[in-house]
Structures are given as C-alpha cells and as structure tokens.
Amino acid sequence: MGFCFGGAMALQAARAGAQFEVAVSLHGEYPPHNFANPAPWATKYFVEMIGYDDPLIPVQSRNAWMSELSNVTAGTNNTGEVQVWLKNVHAFSIQYSATFIGILGSVSPAGRYGDNIYPGAVMYDKATAEKCFDKIDFLFQKYGLIHARSVPANPALEEPRSAFGEMPDVVANPAPNLSPG
C-alpha cells in the first residue's frame, strides 16, 4: 500500500511482477510505462483511489490507469479497480500537519482544480478517507491478509481538523460497494 509516490511505486512493483495479494495506491501518480515488464502481472487485486479534481493525476493519467489495469488483467484471474472520488484533490487520505499543508500551499495554492474551488491542491477529506480505509480493510480481510476489520478503519484526529485541511462543507460521497465478488 502506498500514498502519492508510494502508490506509484506499488504500480511499478506490480508491473515488475510482484506477487501481491492486494496492492493499493492512494492518490498515487501514474508513472510512464515506457519499458517492457520484466515479468507477467502477478498482483491478484490492484486498486487505485484518486480524487476527481487531483491536479497531479489528470484525466489522461486516470484513463491510462484504467486501460493498463484492464489490459494486464485480461485473460487472468487477477483484477483491479480505479475509484475516483468526486470533490477531492490530492492527499485526501492523509492528515498532514498544518505546517506541511502550509509548505504544500506555497506550491499548490488555493484556486480552481478540476470542477471545484479548493483551499489548495492537497486536502484531507475525512469522509472519503474513512471509506477508502474501510475498502482496504475489506480487501485485506477477503484476501486473508487480516483476520478482522478495524472499526473505524481510519481513526481520525481529534476535532478541530481544520488545521489539517479538512473542508467542513464537502458533501460526503456515497459508500463504496463492499460486497464480495
């Protein structure tokens, strides 16, 4: 499981033939695929979770993720998915400190990203983060990596979370379908 650059590295490892039961990329950038894979795709389930308005993962990259996952899993028992969360930008699952948000804000200022206006291109969203971590726990349990799901899947910092970039007026996204299969 990786966040941002770590998510991109999860994809690179899967491309290299890593035999993961489950690989997860949370707002991982899509690294160019300009080399032959050294081994066949062996990751059983790959999930990429990205924000619809993430300026670091433009539509072309999002479409490339979906196309690549479809191609490498075709004709195999392996599968994957790309979850796109509306009203989210980059790092929606990370509770950065106010200091780090300030540093990132200097290079990713407030403004319009995609279809919405945000205080910056990096912003934590508790509701989306909890849904993502619940989905991750579900997959880890389904594939035998954990025995029981944690509740809540992503324990949040105490209130107020405004210092961590959480927007109070973001409408909660619908819960993902967590049924097996």
Phi, psi and chi 1 to 4 in degrees:
 res  aa     phi    psi   chi1   chi2   chi3   chi4
   1 MET       -  135.5 -178.6  167.0   86.3      -
   2 GLY  -143.4  153.1      -      -      -      -
   3 PHE  -112.8  136.0  -58.3   83.5      -      -
   4 CYS    57.1 -118.0 -169.1      -      -      -
   5 PHE   -56.9  -38.6  176.5   76.8      -      -
   6 GLY   -62.8  -34.0      -      -      -      -
   7 GLY   -66.7  -40.0      -      -      -      -
   8 ALA   -63.1  -36.5      -      -      -      -
   9 MET   -71.5  -30.2  -66.1  -56.2   97.0      -
  10 ALA   -61.4  -42.0      -      -      -      -
  11 LEU   -65.0  -44.1  174.3   61.1      -      -
  12 GLN   -61.2  -40.1  -66.5  -71.0   50.0      -
  13 ALA   -64.5  -42.8      -      -      -      -
  14 ALA   -63.5  -40.4      -      -      -      -
  15 ARG   -60.0  -34.4  -75.5  172.4  167.6  169.8
  16 ALA   -80.3    0.0      -      -      -      -
  17 GLY    99.5   12.8      -      -      -      -
  18 ALA   -57.0  135.7      -      -      -      -
  19 GLN   -94.8   63.2  -63.7  179.8    8.4      -
  20 PHE   -77.4  142.8  -63.0  131.1      -      -
  21 GLU   -69.9  -49.6  -66.9  -68.8  -42.8      -
  22 VAL  -137.8  132.7  176.5      -      -      -
  23 ALA  -120.9  136.1      -      -      -      -
  24 VAL  -127.2  133.2  178.4      -      -      -
  25 SER  -122.6  115.3  172.1      -      -      -
  26 LEU  -100.1  115.3  -72.9  140.0      -      -
  27 HIS    44.5   43.7   33.3   82.7      -      -
  28 GLY   -83.1  133.1      -      -      -      -
  29 GLU   -64.1  158.9  -66.6   84.3    0.0      -
  30 TYR   -97.8  102.8 -177.8   74.3      -      -
  31 PRO   -73.6  144.5   22.3  -26.0      -      -
  32 PRO   -55.1  146.8  -20.8   30.0      -      -
  33 HIS  -114.9   78.7 -170.9 -151.2      -      -
  34 ASN  -114.9   38.7   48.9   11.9      -      -
  35 PHE  -149.0  159.3   58.5   89.6      -      -
  36 ALA   -78.1  137.2      -      -      -      -
  37 ASN   -64.5  132.1  -70.5  -10.6      -      -
  38 PRO   -72.0  -16.1   21.4  -28.1      -      -
  39 ALA  -151.1  159.1      -      -      -      -
  40 PRO   -65.0  153.6  -12.2   20.7      -      -
  41 TRP   -60.1  124.2 -175.8  -84.4      -      -
  42 ALA  -125.2    2.9      -      -      -      -
  43 THR   -76.0  126.3  -64.0      -      -      -
  44 LYS   -70.8  -40.0  -69.7 -177.0 -178.5  174.8
  45 TYR  -144.2  121.8 -163.1   99.3      -      -
  46 PHE  -119.5  128.7 -165.9  100.0      -      -
  47 VAL  -127.2  130.5   61.0      -      -      -
  48 GLU  -111.8  129.4  164.8   69.6   -3.9      -
  49 MET  -119.9  117.6  -59.7  173.7  178.0      -
  50 ILE  -135.1  156.7   55.1  179.7      -      -
  51 GLY   -85.0  136.8      -      -      -      -
  52 TYR   -57.4  -38.1  178.6   78.3      -      -
  53 ASP   -99.0   18.9  -66.7  -35.8      -      -
  54 ASP   -68.5  113.5 -172.0  -25.6      -      -
  55 PRO   -71.1  -15.1   27.0  -33.7      -      -
  56 LEU   -86.2  -11.6  -57.8  176.3      -      -
  57 ILE  -130.1   81.0  -53.2  171.2      -      -
  58 PRO   -66.7  169.0   20.7  -27.2      -      -
  59 VAL   -53.4  -41.0  173.0      -      -      -
  60 GLN   -60.6  -40.8  -60.4   87.0  -16.1      -
  61 SER   -68.3  -42.4  -65.5      -      -      -
  62 ARG   -58.3  -46.1 -168.8 -179.6  -34.5  148.9
  63 ASN   -65.6  -36.0  -68.4  -18.6      -      -
  64 ALA   -65.0  -40.0      -      -      -      -
  65 TRP   -55.2  -52.6  -91.6  107.1      -      -
  66 MET   -63.2  -41.7  -68.9 -175.5  -84.8      -
  67 SER   -64.0  -46.0  178.5      -      -      -
  68 GLU   -63.7  -45.7 -178.0  173.0  -10.5      -
  69 LEU   -61.0  -39.9  -75.4  174.5      -      -
  70 SER   -62.9  -44.4  178.9      -      -      -
  71 ASN   -67.6  -45.5  -69.6  -24.6      -      -
  72 VAL   -75.3  -19.8  -62.7      -      -      -
  73 THR   -98.1   -7.6   59.7      -      -      -
  74 ALA   -60.2  133.2      -      -      -      -
  75 GLY    75.6   10.3      -      -      -      -
  76 THR  -123.1  174.4   72.7      -      -      -
  77 ASN   -88.0    0.0  -69.3  -31.9      -      -
  78 ASN   -81.7  154.6  -57.1  -30.5      -      -
  79 THR  -150.7 -177.7 -169.3      -      -      -
  80 GLY  -173.7  178.8      -      -      -      -
  81 GLU  -155.8  157.6   67.6 -177.6  -70.8      -
  82 VAL  -121.7  116.3  176.9      -      -      -
  83 GLN   -98.2  125.4  -70.1 -174.3  -12.6      -
  84 VAL  -112.8  118.6 -179.2      -      -      -
  85 TRP   -98.9  117.4  -65.9   95.6      -      -
  86 LEU   -64.0  155.2  -61.2  176.9      -      -
  87 LYS    56.0   38.7  -61.9 -177.3 -178.8  177.3
  88 ASN  -137.4  145.4  -80.8  -83.6      -      -
  89 VAL  -111.9 -150.3  -75.4      -      -      -
  90 HIS   -78.4  148.9 -162.1   71.4      -      -
  91 ALA    66.4   33.3      -      -      -      -
  92 PHE   -65.5  -15.4   54.2   80.6      -      -
  93 SER  -103.5    4.9   68.2      -      -      -
  94 ILE  -115.9  129.6  -59.2  173.9      -      -
  95 GLN   -94.1   80.1  -63.9  171.2  -29.6      -
  96 TYR   -68.3  155.8  -75.3  125.5      -      -
  97 SER   -72.1  159.0   69.7      -      -      -
  98 ALA   -58.5  -36.1      -      -      -      -
  99 THR   -62.1  -47.1  -58.1      -      -      -
 100 PHE   -67.7  -39.3 -166.7   65.5      -      -
 101 ILE   -58.6  -40.6  -68.8  -73.9      -      -
 102 GLY   -62.3  -40.9      -      -      -      -
 103 ILE   -64.2  -47.6  -67.6  167.8      -      -
 104 LEU   -64.6  -33.9  -67.9  174.0      -      -
 105 GLY   -62.4  -26.8      -      -      -      -
 106 SER   -70.3  -25.4   66.0      -      -      -
 107 VAL  -106.0  -16.0  -66.3      -      -      -
 108 SER  -132.2   74.5  -59.3      -      -      -
 109 PRO   -72.3  172.0   29.0  -35.0      -      -
 110 ALA   -58.6  148.4      -      -      -      -
 111 GLY   157.8 -167.7      -      -      -      -
 112 ARG   -86.9  126.2  178.3  170.2  -68.4  -78.6
 113 TYR  -127.2  117.6  -67.1   98.5      -      -
 114 GLY    65.5 -125.0      -      -      -      -
 115 ASP   -95.1   -0.8  -67.0  -18.7      -      -
 116 ASN  -134.2  164.7  -62.1  -70.3      -      -
 117 ILE  -103.6  132.0  -64.0  174.8      -      -
 118 TYR  -128.9  160.1  -64.1   92.8      -      -
 119 PRO   -72.3   -9.4   20.0  -26.2      -      -
 120 GLY   177.7  169.6      -      -      -      -
 121 ALA   -78.5   -8.1      -      -      -      -
 122 VAL  -121.7  121.4  174.8      -      -      -
 123 MET  -157.5  128.3 -175.1 -179.5   64.6      -
 124 TYR   -73.6  140.6  174.7   68.7      -      -
 125 ASP  -132.6  104.4 -177.2  -53.8      -      -
 126 LYS   -55.9  -48.4  178.0 -179.2 -178.2  -98.2
 127 ALA   -59.3  -45.7      -      -      -      -
 128 THR   -68.0  -42.5  -57.9      -      -      -
 129 ALA   -58.3  -45.2      -      -      -      -
 130 GLU   -62.7  -40.4  -73.3  175.9  -10.3      -
 131 LYS   -65.5  -39.8  -70.2  174.0 -169.1  131.5
 132 CYS   -64.7  -47.8  -70.5      -      -      -
 133 PHE   -68.3  -29.9  -76.0  103.3      -      -
 134 ASP   -66.3  -42.1 -170.2   52.3      -      -
 135 LYS   -63.1  -41.5  175.6   68.2  178.7 -119.9
 136 ILE   -62.2  -46.9  -67.4  164.6      -      -
 137 ASP   -58.8  -42.4  -86.0    5.0      -      -
 138 PHE   -57.7  -48.6  167.4   76.9      -      -
 139 LEU   -65.5  -42.6  -69.9  170.2      -      -
 140 PHE   -61.7  -39.0  -76.7    6.2      -      -
 141 GLN   -69.7  -45.3 -175.8  179.0   29.5      -
 142 LYS   -57.4  -39.8  178.3 -179.6  176.8 -179.6
 143 TYR   -92.6   11.6  -76.2   85.8      -      -
 144 GLY    75.8   19.9      -      -      -      -
 145 LEU   -87.8  -23.3  -58.2  173.2      -      -
 146 ILE  -136.5  157.3   60.9  173.7      -      -
 147 HIS   -88.0  -33.3  -64.4  -68.6      -      -
 148 ALA  -144.7  148.4      -      -      -      -
 149 ARG   -77.2  145.8  -66.2  161.4   72.1  176.8
 150 SER   -85.9  149.2   57.3      -      -      -
 151 VAL  -130.9  119.1  177.6      -      -      -
 152 PRO   -73.8  159.7   29.3  -34.1      -      -
 153 ALA   -65.9  -30.8      -      -      -      -
 154 ASN  -130.7   87.9  177.0   32.1      -      -
 155 PRO   -59.4  125.4  -14.3   24.1      -      -
 156 ALA   -86.8  156.2      -      -      -      -
 157 LEU   -67.4  157.1  -64.1  173.7      -      -
 158 GLU   -64.8  156.7  -66.6 -177.4   21.8      -
 159 GLU   -67.3  155.5  -61.3  -74.2  -14.7      -
 160 PRO   -81.7  148.8   31.7  -34.0      -      -
 161 ARG  -102.2    5.0  -72.4 -177.0  -62.2  -85.4
 162 SER   -59.7  -28.9   58.5      -      -      -
 163 ALA   -68.0  -14.8      -      -      -      -
 164 PHE  -102.9   12.3  -62.5   93.1      -      -
 165 GLY    87.9    5.8      -      -      -      -
 166 GLU   -73.7  131.8 -177.1  175.5  -35.9      -
 167 MET   -91.8  122.3  -76.5  178.4   50.6      -
 168 PRO   -70.0  -21.5   24.7  -31.8      -      -
 169 ASP  -100.2   11.1   59.4  -17.9      -      -
 170 VAL   -75.6  128.2  171.0      -      -      -
 171 VAL   -73.0  133.1  176.3      -      -      -
 172 ALA   -61.9  136.6      -      -      -      -
 173 ASN   -79.5  152.9  -60.9  -48.2      -      -
 174 PRO   -63.1  149.0   15.7  -22.9      -      -
 175 ALA   -65.7  145.2      -      -      -      -
 176 PRO   -69.7  155.7   25.6  -33.0      -      -
 177 ASN   -72.2  113.6  179.9   -2.0      -      -
 178 LEU  -104.9   14.9  -60.3  178.6      -      -
 179 SER   -76.0  144.1   60.7      -      -      -
 180 PRO   -63.4  151.1   -9.5   16.1      -      -
 181 GLY   115.5      -      -      -      -      -
